[in-house]
Amino acid sequence: MSKTIITFEFEKQNKNSIRYKEMPKDGMPPILGSIYIQKWFAGNSKTIEITLEKKE
């Protein structure tokens, strides 16, 4: 199993959600790109981290 932590930064606010853009590591392409998270969960967070785990 391998784990990867992906960091996202605030990009845009919509009516009920916030869009975050991925901040890829140096020289690497994005894994997920942009994501939308509901406002009730994201709150005022300017940065979000997501951990992905590959199951072999």
PDBQT receptor file of N, H, CA, C and O in Angstrom, charges set to zero:
ATOM      1  N   MET A   1       0.836  -1.187   0.000  1.00  0.00    +0.000 N 
ATOM      2  CA  MET A   1       0.000   0.000   0.000  1.00  0.00    +0.000 C 
ATOM      3  C   MET A   1       0.878   1.246   0.000  1.00  0.00    +0.000 C 
ATOM      4  O   MET A   1       1.890   1.313   0.698  1.00  0.00    +0.000 OA
ATOM      5  N   SER A   2       0.476   2.210  -0.782  1.00  0.00    +0.000 N 
ATOM      6  H   SER A   2      -0.346   2.155  -1.348  1.00  0.00    +0.000 HD
ATOM      7  CA  SER A   2       1.205   3.472  -0.780  1.00  0.00    +0.000 C 
ATOM      8  C   SER A   2       0.223   4.613  -0.549  1.00  0.00    +0.000 C 
ATOM      9  O   SER A   2      -0.882   4.631  -1.092  1.00  0.00    +0.000 OA
ATOM     10  N   LYS A   3       0.658   5.560   0.273  1.00  0.00    +0.000 N 
ATOM     11  H   LYS A   3       1.555   5.545   0.714  1.00  0.00    +0.000 HD
ATOM     12  CA  LYS A   3      -0.175   6.719   0.591  1.00  0.00    +0.000 C 
ATOM     13  C   LYS A   3       0.437   7.974  -0.010  1.00  0.00    +0.000 C 
ATOM     14  O   LYS A   3       1.656   8.139  -0.041  1.00  0.00    +0.000 OA
ATOM     15  N   THR A   4      -0.432   8.851  -0.484  1.00  0.00    +0.000 N 
ATOM     16  H   THR A   4      -1.423   8.717  -0.458  1.00  0.00    +0.000 HD
ATOM     17  CA  THR A   4      -0.014  10.132  -1.035  1.00  0.00    +0.000 C 
ATOM     18  C   THR A   4      -0.891  11.213  -0.427  1.00  0.00    +0.000 C 
ATOM     19  O   THR A   4      -2.113  11.076  -0.377  1.00  0.00    +0.000 OA
ATOM     20  N   ILE A   5      -0.267  12.286   0.035  1.00  0.00    +0.000 N 
ATOM     21  H   ILE A   5       0.726  12.398  -0.005  1.00  0.00    +0.000 HD
ATOM     22  CA  ILE A   5      -1.015  13.429   0.556  1.00  0.00    +0.000 C 
ATOM     23  C   ILE A   5      -1.030  14.503  -0.529  1.00  0.00    +0.000 C 
ATOM     24  O   ILE A   5       0.016  14.931  -1.019  1.00  0.00    +0.000 OA
ATOM     25  N   ILE A   6      -2.241  14.927  -0.891  1.00  0.00    +0.000 N 
ATOM     26  H   ILE A   6      -3.090  14.580  -0.493  1.00  0.00    +0.000 HD
ATOM     27  CA  ILE A   6      -2.413  15.942  -1.933  1.00  0.00    +0.000 C 
ATOM     28  C   ILE A   6      -2.911  17.218  -1.274  1.00  0.00    +0.000 C 
ATOM     29  O   ILE A   6      -3.861  17.191  -0.492  1.00  0.00    +0.000 OA
ATOM     30  N   THR A   7      -2.269  18.332  -1.592  1.00  0.00    +0.000 N 
ATOM     31  H   THR A   7      -1.497  18.353  -2.227  1.00  0.00    +0.000 HD
ATOM     32  CA  THR A   7      -2.639  19.632  -1.030  1.00  0.00    +0.000 C 
ATOM     33  C   THR A   7      -3.426  20.429  -2.059  1.00  0.00    +0.000 C 
ATOM     34  O   THR A   7      -3.073  20.472  -3.237  1.00  0.00    +0.000 OA
ATOM     35  N   PHE A   8      -4.497  21.059  -1.594  1.00  0.00    +0.000 N 
ATOM     36  H   PHE A   8      -4.785  21.024  -0.637  1.00  0.00    +0.000 HD
ATOM     37  CA  PHE A   8      -5.351  21.884  -2.436  1.00  0.00    +0.000 C 
ATOM     38  C   PHE A   8      -5.447  23.277  -1.834  1.00  0.00    +0.000 C 
ATOM     39  O   PHE A   8      -5.479  23.428  -0.613  1.00  0.00    +0.000 OA
ATOM     40  N   GLU A   9      -5.494  24.296  -2.689  1.00  0.00    +0.000 N 
ATOM     41  H   GLU A   9      -5.468  24.174  -3.681  1.00  0.00    +0.000 HD
ATOM     42  CA  GLU A   9      -5.650  25.678  -2.241  1.00  0.00    +0.000 C 
ATOM     43  C   GLU A   9      -6.950  26.253  -2.782  1.00  0.00    +0.000 C 
ATOM     44  O   GLU A   9      -7.412  25.881  -3.861  1.00  0.00    +0.000 OA
ATOM     45  N   PHE A  10      -7.531  27.168  -2.014  1.00  0.00    +0.000 N 
ATOM     46  H   PHE A  10      -7.156  27.470  -1.137  1.00  0.00    +0.000 HD
ATOM     47  CA  PHE A  10      -8.776  27.849  -2.391  1.00  0.00    +0.000 C 
ATOM     48  C   PHE A  10      -8.655  28.431  -3.791  1.00  0.00    +0.000 C 
ATOM     49  O   PHE A  10      -7.658  29.068  -4.130  1.00  0.00    +0.000 OA
ATOM     50  N   GLU A  11      -9.687  28.203  -4.601  1.00  0.00    +0.000 N 
ATOM     51  H   GLU A  11     -10.498  27.686  -4.326  1.00  0.00    +0.000 HD
ATOM     52  CA  GLU A  11      -9.706  28.762  -5.949  1.00  0.00    +0.000 C 
ATOM     53  C   GLU A  11     -10.925  29.650  -6.181  1.00  0.00    +0.000 C 
ATOM     54  O   GLU A  11     -10.794  30.765  -6.685  1.00  0.00    +0.000 OA
ATOM     55  N   LYS A  12     -12.119  29.156  -5.813  1.00  0.00    +0.000 N 
ATOM     56  H   LYS A  12     -12.226  28.250  -5.403  1.00  0.00    +0.000 HD
ATOM     57  CA  LYS A  12     -13.337  29.885  -6.138  1.00  0.00    +0.000 C 
ATOM     58  C   LYS A  12     -14.462  29.441  -5.205  1.00  0.00    +0.000 C 
ATOM     59  O   LYS A  12     -14.522  28.282  -4.796  1.00  0.00    +0.000 OA
ATOM     60  N   GLN A  13     -15.347  30.374  -4.877  1.00  0.00    +0.000 N 
ATOM     61  H   GLN A  13     -15.299  31.316  -5.209  1.00  0.00    +0.000 HD
ATOM     62  CA  GLN A  13     -16.491  30.065  -4.026  1.00  0.00    +0.000 C 
ATOM     63  C   GLN A  13     -17.766  30.092  -4.855  1.00  0.00    +0.000 C 
ATOM     64  O   GLN A  13     -18.002  31.040  -5.604  1.00  0.00    +0.000 OA
ATOM     65  N   ASN A  14     -18.587  29.060  -4.725  1.00  0.00    +0.000 N 
ATOM     66  H   ASN A  14     -18.395  28.290  -4.117  1.00  0.00    +0.000 HD
ATOM     67  CA  ASN A  14     -19.883  28.989  -5.394  1.00  0.00    +0.000 C 
ATOM     68  C   ASN A  14     -20.981  29.138  -4.350  1.00  0.00    +0.000 C 
ATOM     69  O   ASN A  14     -20.700  29.430  -3.187  1.00  0.00    +0.000 OA
ATOM     70  N   LYS A  15     -22.227  28.940  -4.759  1.00  0.00    +0.000 N 
ATOM     71  H   LYS A  15     -22.456  28.704  -5.703  1.00  0.00    +0.000 HD
ATOM     72  CA  LYS A  15     -23.343  29.113  -3.835  1.00  0.00    +0.000 C 
ATOM     73  C   LYS A  15     -23.260  28.186  -2.625  1.00  0.00    +0.000 C 
ATOM     74  O   LYS A  15     -23.375  28.642  -1.487  1.00  0.00    +0.000 OA
ATOM     75  N   ASN A  16     -23.059  26.879  -2.863  1.00  0.00    +0.000 N 
ATOM     76  H   ASN A  16     -22.966  26.508  -3.787  1.00  0.00    +0.000 HD
ATOM     77  CA  ASN A  16     -23.044  25.907  -1.770  1.00  0.00    +0.000 C 
ATOM     78  C   ASN A  16     -21.728  25.168  -1.602  1.00  0.00    +0.000 C 
ATOM     79  O   ASN A  16     -21.589  24.339  -0.703  1.00  0.00    +0.000 OA
ATOM     80  N   SER A  17     -20.758  25.464  -2.465  1.00  0.00    +0.000 N 
ATOM     81  H   SER A  17     -20.871  26.137  -3.196  1.00  0.00    +0.000 HD
ATOM     82  CA  SER A  17     -19.499  24.732  -2.395  1.00  0.00    +0.000 C 
ATOM     83  C   SER A  17     -18.312  25.654  -2.665  1.00  0.00    +0.000 C 
ATOM     84  O   SER A  17     -18.468  26.797  -3.095  1.00  0.00    +0.000 OA
ATOM     85  N   ILE A  18     -17.129  25.119  -2.399  1.00  0.00    +0.000 N 
ATOM     86  H   ILE A  18     -17.003  24.190  -2.050  1.00  0.00    +0.000 HD
ATOM     87  CA  ILE A  18     -15.887  25.848  -2.639  1.00  0.00    +0.000 C 
ATOM     88  C   ILE A  18     -15.019  24.974  -3.530  1.00  0.00    +0.000 C 
ATOM     89  O   ILE A  18     -14.883  23.773  -3.294  1.00  0.00    +0.000 OA
ATOM     90  N   ARG A  19     -14.432  25.584  -4.556  1.00  0.00    +0.000 N 
ATOM     91  H   ARG A  19     -14.542  26.559  -4.748  1.00  0.00    +0.000 HD
ATOM     92  CA  ARG A  19     -13.539  24.837  -5.442  1.00  0.00    +0.000 C 
ATOM     93  C   ARG A  19     -12.103  25.069  -4.995  1.00  0.00    +0.000 C 
ATOM     94  O   ARG A  19     -11.672  26.198  -4.760  1.00  0.00    +0.000 OA
ATOM     95  N   TYR A  20     -11.382  23.964  -4.886  1.00  0.00    +0.000 N 
ATOM     96  H   TYR A  20     -11.732  23.046  -5.077  1.00  0.00    +0.000 HD
ATOM     97  CA  TYR A  20      -9.966  23.987  -4.527  1.00  0.00    +0.000 C 
ATOM     98  C   TYR A  20      -9.160  23.431  -5.682  1.00  0.00    +0.000 C 
ATOM     99  O   TYR A  20      -9.578  22.467  -6.324  1.00  0.00    +0.000 OA
ATOM    100  N   LYS A  21      -7.998  24.033  -5.957  1.00  0.00    +0.000 N 
ATOM    101  H   LYS A  21      -7.659  24.817  -5.436  1.00  0.00    +0.000 HD
ATOM    102  CA  LYS A  21      -7.130  23.530  -7.019  1.00  0.00    +0.000 C 
ATOM    103  C   LYS A  21      -5.939  22.815  -6.399  1.00  0.00    +0.000 C 
ATOM    104  O   LYS A  21      -5.402  23.234  -5.373  1.00  0.00    +0.000 OA
ATOM    105  N   GLU A  22      -5.548  21.745  -7.035  1.00  0.00    +0.000 N 
ATOM    106  H   GLU A  22      -5.984  21.405  -7.868  1.00  0.00    +0.000 HD
ATOM    107  CA  GLU A  22      -4.433  20.935  -6.548  1.00  0.00    +0.000 C 
ATOM    108  C   GLU A  22      -3.120  21.671  -6.745  1.00  0.00    +0.000 C 
ATOM    109  O   GLU A  22      -2.901  22.330  -7.762  1.00  0.00    +0.000 OA
ATOM    110  N   MET A  23      -2.262  21.546  -5.761  1.00  0.00    +0.000 N 
ATOM    111  H   MET A  23      -2.440  21.011  -4.936  1.00  0.00    +0.000 HD
ATOM    112  CA  MET A  23      -0.922  22.105  -5.834  1.00  0.00    +0.000 C 
ATOM    113  C   MET A  23       0.041  20.928  -6.008  1.00  0.00    +0.000 C 
ATOM    114  O   MET A  23       0.511  20.364  -5.020  1.00  0.00    +0.000 OA
ATOM    115  N   PRO A  24       0.344  20.547  -7.279  1.00  0.00    +0.000 N 
ATOM    116  CA  PRO A  24       1.180  19.362  -7.499  1.00  0.00    +0.000 C 
ATOM    117  C   PRO A  24       2.608  19.565  -7.001  1.00  0.00    +0.000 C 
ATOM    118  O   PRO A  24       3.118  20.682  -6.917  1.00  0.00    +0.000 OA
ATOM    119  N   LYS A  25       3.222  18.439  -6.677  1.00  0.00    +0.000 N 
ATOM    120  H   LYS A  25       2.808  17.531  -6.745  1.00  0.00    +0.000 HD
ATOM    121  CA  LYS A  25       4.626  18.487  -6.260  1.00  0.00    +0.000 C 
ATOM    122  C   LYS A  25       5.483  18.874  -7.471  1.00  0.00    +0.000 C 
ATOM    123  O   LYS A  25       5.055  18.707  -8.613  1.00  0.00    +0.000 OA
ATOM    124  N   ASP A  26       6.670  19.380  -7.226  1.00  0.00    +0.000 N 
ATOM    125  H   ASP A  26       7.018  19.516  -6.298  1.00  0.00    +0.000 HD
ATOM    126  CA  ASP A  26       7.561  19.887  -8.282  1.00  0.00    +0.000 C 
ATOM    127  C   ASP A  26       7.721  18.897  -9.428  1.00  0.00    +0.000 C 
ATOM    128  O   ASP A  26       8.127  17.753  -9.223  1.00  0.00    +0.000 OA
ATOM    129  N   GLY A  27       7.397  19.350 -10.639  1.00  0.00    +0.000 N 
ATOM    130  H   GLY A  27       7.067  20.279 -10.806  1.00  0.00    +0.000 HD
ATOM    131  CA  GLY A  27       7.611  18.565 -11.839  1.00  0.00    +0.000 C 
ATOM    132  C   GLY A  27       6.614  17.447 -12.080  1.00  0.00    +0.000 C 
ATOM    133  O   GLY A  27       6.738  16.719 -13.065  1.00  0.00    +0.000 OA
ATOM    134  N   MET A  28       5.640  17.295 -11.218  1.00  0.00    +0.000 N 
ATOM    135  H   MET A  28       5.539  17.887 -10.418  1.00  0.00    +0.000 HD
ATOM    136  CA  MET A  28       4.661  16.223 -11.364  1.00  0.00    +0.000 C 
ATOM    137  C   MET A  28       3.337  16.785 -11.883  1.00  0.00    +0.000 C 
ATOM    138  O   MET A  28       2.986  17.922 -11.568  1.00  0.00    +0.000 OA
ATOM    139  N   PRO A  29       2.602  16.005 -12.672  1.00  0.00    +0.000 N 
ATOM    140  CA  PRO A  29       1.282  16.450 -13.116  1.00  0.00    +0.000 C 
ATOM    141  C   PRO A  29       0.266  16.286 -11.991  1.00  0.00    +0.000 C 
ATOM    142  O   PRO A  29       0.505  15.506 -11.068  1.00  0.00    +0.000 OA
ATOM    143  N   PRO A  30      -0.858  16.993 -12.037  1.00  0.00    +0.000 N 
ATOM    144  CA  PRO A  30      -1.884  16.845 -10.999  1.00  0.00    +0.000 C 
ATOM    145  C   PRO A  30      -2.458  15.429 -10.992  1.00  0.00    +0.000 C 
ATOM    146  O   PRO A  30      -2.536  14.777 -12.033  1.00  0.00    +0.000 OA
ATOM    147  N   ILE A  31      -2.856  14.963  -9.819  1.00  0.00    +0.000 N 
ATOM    148  H   ILE A  31      -2.793  15.493  -8.972  1.00  0.00    +0.000 HD
ATOM    149  CA  ILE A  31      -3.484  13.651  -9.676  1.00  0.00    +0.000 C 
ATOM    150  C   ILE A  31      -4.994  13.788  -9.804  1.00  0.00    +0.000 C 
ATOM    151  O   ILE A  31      -5.627  13.016 -10.525  1.00  0.00    +0.000 OA
ATOM    152  N   LEU A  32      -5.574  14.760  -9.115  1.00  0.00    +0.000 N 
ATOM    153  H   LEU A  32      -5.060  15.387  -8.530  1.00  0.00    +0.000 HD
ATOM    154  CA  LEU A  32      -7.022  14.957  -9.132  1.00  0.00    +0.000 C 
ATOM    155  C   LEU A  32      -7.454  16.242  -9.838  1.00  0.00    +0.000 C 
ATOM    156  O   LEU A  32      -8.577  16.316 -10.337  1.00  0.00    +0.000 OA
ATOM    157  N   GLY A  33      -6.608  17.230  -9.889  1.00  0.00    +0.000 N 
ATOM    158  H   GLY A  33      -5.695  17.170  -9.484  1.00  0.00    +0.000 HD
ATOM    159  CA  GLY A  33      -6.985  18.511 -10.495  1.00  0.00    +0.000 C 
ATOM    160  C   GLY A  33      -7.719  19.381  -9.495  1.00  0.00    +0.000 C 
ATOM    161  O   GLY A  33      -7.191  19.684  -8.425  1.00  0.00    +0.000 OA
ATOM    162  N   SER A  34      -8.935  19.787  -9.836  1.00  0.00    +0.000 N 
ATOM    163  H   SER A  34      -9.364  19.542 -10.705  1.00  0.00    +0.000 HD
ATOM    164  CA  SER A  34      -9.751  20.607  -8.940  1.00  0.00    +0.000 C 
ATOM    165  C   SER A  34     -10.826  19.741  -8.284  1.00  0.00    +0.000 C 
ATOM    166  O   SER A  34     -11.302  18.766  -8.864  1.00  0.00    +0.000 OA
ATOM    167  N   ILE A  35     -11.194  20.122  -7.066  1.00  0.00    +0.000 N 
ATOM    168  H   ILE A  35     -10.808  20.915  -6.594  1.00  0.00    +0.000 HD
ATOM    169  CA  ILE A  35     -12.255  19.419  -6.353  1.00  0.00    +0.000 C 
ATOM    170  C   ILE A  35     -13.225  20.434  -5.772  1.00  0.00    +0.000 C 
ATOM    171  O   ILE A  35     -12.859  21.579  -5.509  1.00  0.00    +0.000 OA
ATOM    172  N   TYR A  36     -14.453  20.010  -5.577  1.00  0.00    +0.000 N 
ATOM    173  H   TYR A  36     -14.751  19.080  -5.791  1.00  0.00    +0.000 HD
ATOM    174  CA  TYR A  36     -15.470  20.825  -4.928  1.00  0.00    +0.000 C 
ATOM    175  C   TYR A  36     -15.788  20.220  -3.573  1.00  0.00    +0.000 C 
ATOM    176  O   TYR A  36     -15.996  19.012  -3.462  1.00  0.00    +0.000 OA
ATOM    177  N   ILE A  37     -15.828  21.060  -2.534  1.00  0.00    +0.000 N 
ATOM    178  H   ILE A  37     -15.659  22.042  -2.624  1.00  0.00    +0.000 HD
ATOM    179  CA  ILE A  37     -16.167  20.623  -1.181  1.00  0.00    +0.000 C 
ATOM    180  C   ILE A  37     -17.289  21.515  -0.674  1.00  0.00    +0.000 C 
ATOM    181  O   ILE A  37     -17.247  22.732  -0.850  1.00  0.00    +0.000 OA
ATOM    182  N   GLN A  38     -18.273  20.924  -0.057  1.00  0.00    +0.000 N 
ATOM    183  H   GLN A  38     -18.307  19.935   0.086  1.00  0.00    +0.000 HD
ATOM    184  CA  GLN A  38     -19.420  21.673   0.455  1.00  0.00    +0.000 C 
ATOM    185  C   GLN A  38     -18.969  22.679   1.516  1.00  0.00    +0.000 C 
ATOM    186  O   GLN A  38     -18.082  22.399   2.322  1.00  0.00    +0.000 OA
ATOM    187  N   LYS A  39     -19.605  23.859   1.497  1.00  0.00    +0.000 N 
ATOM    188  H   LYS A  39     -20.326  24.087   0.843  1.00  0.00    +0.000 HD
ATOM    189  CA  LYS A  39     -19.242  24.936   2.423  1.00  0.00    +0.000 C 
ATOM    190  C   LYS A  39     -19.387  24.532   3.888  1.00  0.00    +0.000 C 
ATOM    191  O   LYS A  39     -18.584  24.946   4.724  1.00  0.00    +0.000 OA
ATOM    192  N   TRP A  40     -20.405  23.727   4.209  1.00  0.00    +0.000 N 
ATOM    193  H   TRP A  40     -21.058  23.390   3.529  1.00  0.00    +0.000 HD
ATOM    194  CA  TRP A  40     -20.631  23.361   5.606  1.00  0.00    +0.000 C 
ATOM    195  C   TRP A  40     -19.430  22.593   6.166  1.00  0.00    +0.000 C 
ATOM    196  O   TRP A  40     -19.175  22.639   7.369  1.00  0.00    +0.000 OA
ATOM    197  N   PHE A  41     -18.689  21.884   5.298  1.00  0.00    +0.000 N 
ATOM    198  H   PHE A  41     -18.897  21.847   4.320  1.00  0.00    +0.000 HD
ATOM    199  CA  PHE A  41     -17.512  21.143   5.759  1.00  0.00    +0.000 C 
ATOM    200  C   PHE A  41     -16.241  21.994   5.664  1.00  0.00    +0.000 C 
ATOM    201  O   PHE A  41     -15.443  22.028   6.601  1.00  0.00    +0.000 OA
ATOM    202  N   ALA A  42     -16.059  22.674   4.542  1.00  0.00    +0.000 N 
ATOM    203  H   ALA A  42     -16.707  22.646   3.781  1.00  0.00    +0.000 HD
ATOM    204  CA  ALA A  42     -14.825  23.427   4.295  1.00  0.00    +0.000 C 
ATOM    205  C   ALA A  42     -14.689  24.650   5.191  1.00  0.00    +0.000 C 
ATOM    206  O   ALA A  42     -13.577  25.021   5.567  1.00  0.00    +0.000 OA
ATOM    207  N   GLY A  43     -15.807  25.278   5.535  1.00  0.00    +0.000 N 
ATOM    208  H   GLY A  43     -16.710  24.977   5.229  1.00  0.00    +0.000 HD
ATOM    209  CA  GLY A  43     -15.740  26.484   6.365  1.00  0.00    +0.000 C 
ATOM    210  C   GLY A  43     -14.920  27.561   5.684  1.00  0.00    +0.000 C 
ATOM    211  O   GLY A  43     -15.142  27.863   4.511  1.00  0.00    +0.000 OA
ATOM    212  N   ASN A  44     -13.967  28.147   6.411  1.00  0.00    +0.000 N 
ATOM    213  H   ASN A  44     -13.787  27.902   7.364  1.00  0.00    +0.000 HD
ATOM    214  CA  ASN A  44     -13.119  29.211   5.864  1.00  0.00    +0.000 C 
ATOM    215  C   ASN A  44     -11.724  28.718   5.500  1.00  0.00    +0.000 C 
ATOM    216  O   ASN A  44     -10.800  29.522   5.369  1.00  0.00    +0.000 OA
ATOM    217  N   SER A  45     -11.560  27.418   5.335  1.00  0.00    +0.000 N 
ATOM    218  H   SER A  45     -12.310  26.765   5.442  1.00  0.00    +0.000 HD
ATOM    219  CA  SER A  45     -10.238  26.844   5.058  1.00  0.00    +0.000 C 
ATOM    220  C   SER A  45      -9.702  27.298   3.704  1.00  0.00    +0.000 C 
ATOM    221  O   SER A  45     -10.386  27.188   2.687  1.00  0.00    +0.000 OA
ATOM    222  N   LYS A  46      -8.497  27.799   3.702  1.00  0.00    +0.000 N 
ATOM    223  H   LYS A  46      -7.942  27.889   4.528  1.00  0.00    +0.000 HD
ATOM    224  CA  LYS A  46      -7.838  28.201   2.464  1.00  0.00    +0.000 C 
ATOM    225  C   LYS A  46      -7.019  27.052   1.886  1.00  0.00    +0.000 C 
ATOM    226  O   LYS A  46      -6.674  27.073   0.705  1.00  0.00    +0.000 OA
ATOM    227  N   THR A  47      -6.704  26.049   2.706  1.00  0.00    +0.000 N 
ATOM    228  H   THR A  47      -6.985  26.031   3.665  1.00  0.00    +0.000 HD
ATOM    229  CA  THR A  47      -5.932  24.894   2.272  1.00  0.00    +0.000 C 
ATOM    230  C   THR A  47      -6.598  23.629   2.784  1.00  0.00    +0.000 C 
ATOM    231  O   THR A  47      -7.052  23.567   3.926  1.00  0.00    +0.000 OA
ATOM    232  N   ILE A  48      -6.648  22.611   1.910  1.00  0.00    +0.000 N 
ATOM    233  H   ILE A  48      -6.279  22.662   0.982  1.00  0.00    +0.000 HD
ATOM    234  CA  ILE A  48      -7.225  21.313   2.255  1.00  0.00    +0.000 C 
ATOM    235  C   ILE A  48      -6.216  20.244   1.882  1.00  0.00    +0.000 C 
ATOM    236  O   ILE A  48      -5.565  20.356   0.843  1.00  0.00    +0.000 OA
ATOM    237  N   GLU A  49      -6.068  19.212   2.699  1.00  0.00    +0.000 N 
ATOM    238  H   GLU A  49      -6.597  19.121   3.543  1.00  0.00    +0.000 HD
ATOM    239  CA  GLU A  49      -5.212  18.085   2.362  1.00  0.00    +0.000 C 
ATOM    240  C   GLU A  49      -6.068  16.817   2.311  1.00  0.00    +0.000 C 
ATOM    241  O   GLU A  49      -6.921  16.584   3.166  1.00  0.00    +0.000 OA
ATOM    242  N   ILE A  50      -5.814  16.016   1.292  1.00  0.00    +0.000 N 
ATOM    243  H   ILE A  50      -5.120  16.205   0.597  1.00  0.00    +0.000 HD
ATOM    244  CA  ILE A  50      -6.490  14.738   1.125  1.00  0.00    +0.000 C 
ATOM    245  C   ILE A  50      -5.433  13.651   1.038  1.00  0.00    +0.000 C 
ATOM    246  O   ILE A  50      -4.432  13.803   0.337  1.00  0.00    +0.000 OA
ATOM    247  N   THR A  51      -5.656  12.551   1.751  1.00  0.00    +0.000 N 
ATOM    248  H   THR A  51      -6.469  12.427   2.320  1.00  0.00    +0.000 HD
ATOM    249  CA  THR A  51      -4.745  11.422   1.690  1.00  0.00    +0.000 C 
ATOM    250  C   THR A  51      -5.358  10.336   0.812  1.00  0.00    +0.000 C 
ATOM    251  O   THR A  51      -6.473   9.879   1.064  1.00  0.00    +0.000 OA
ATOM    252  N   LEU A  52      -4.621   9.927  -0.220  1.00  0.00    +0.000 N 
ATOM    253  H   LEU A  52      -3.715  10.298  -0.424  1.00  0.00    +0.000 HD
ATOM    254  CA  LEU A  52      -5.039   8.833  -1.098  1.00  0.00    +0.000 C 
ATOM    255  C   LEU A  52      -4.191   7.611  -0.759  1.00  0.00    +0.000 C 
ATOM    256  O   LEU A  52      -2.979   7.705  -0.567  1.00  0.00    +0.000 OA
ATOM    257  N   GLU A  53      -4.856   6.476  -0.692  1.00  0.00    +0.000 N 
ATOM    258  H   GLU A  53      -5.841   6.400  -0.848  1.00  0.00    +0.000 HD
ATOM    259  CA  GLU A  53      -4.145   5.239  -0.398  1.00  0.00    +0.000 C 
ATOM    260  C   GLU A  53      -4.477   4.211  -1.474  1.00  0.00    +0.000 C 
ATOM    261  O   GLU A  53      -5.640   3.880  -1.705  1.00  0.00    +0.000 OA
ATOM    262  N   LYS A  54      -3.425   3.712  -2.130  1.00  0.00    +0.000 N 
ATOM    263  H   LYS A  54      -2.480   3.980  -1.943  1.00  0.00    +0.000 HD
ATOM    264  CA  LYS A  54      -3.601   2.682  -3.161  1.00  0.00    +0.000 C 
ATOM    265  C   LYS A  54      -3.556   1.321  -2.477  1.00  0.00    +0.000 C 
ATOM    266  O   LYS A  54      -2.639   1.030  -1.709  1.00  0.00    +0.000 OA
ATOM    267  N   LYS A  55      -4.541   0.506  -2.759  1.00  0.00    +0.000 N 
ATOM    268  H   LYS A  55      -5.286   0.743  -3.382  1.00  0.00    +0.000 HD
ATOM    269  CA  LYS A  55      -4.593  -0.853  -2.235  1.00  0.00    +0.000 C 
ATOM    270  C   LYS A  55      -4.112  -1.775  -3.348  1.00  0.00    +0.000 C 
ATOM    271  O   LYS A  55      -4.704  -1.804  -4.427  1.00  0.00    +0.000 OA
ATOM    272  N   GLU A  56      -3.073  -2.508  -3.102  1.00  0.00    +0.000 N 
ATOM    273  H   GLU A  56      -2.593  -2.484  -2.225  1.00  0.00    +0.000 HD
ATOM    274  CA  GLU A  56      -2.490  -3.393  -4.126  1.00  0.00    +0.000 C 
ATOM    275  C   GLU A  56      -3.237  -4.685  -4.222  1.00  0.00    +0.000 C 
ATOM    276  O   GLU A  56      -2.884  -5.544  -5.029  1.00  0.00    +0.000 OA
TER     277      GLU A  56
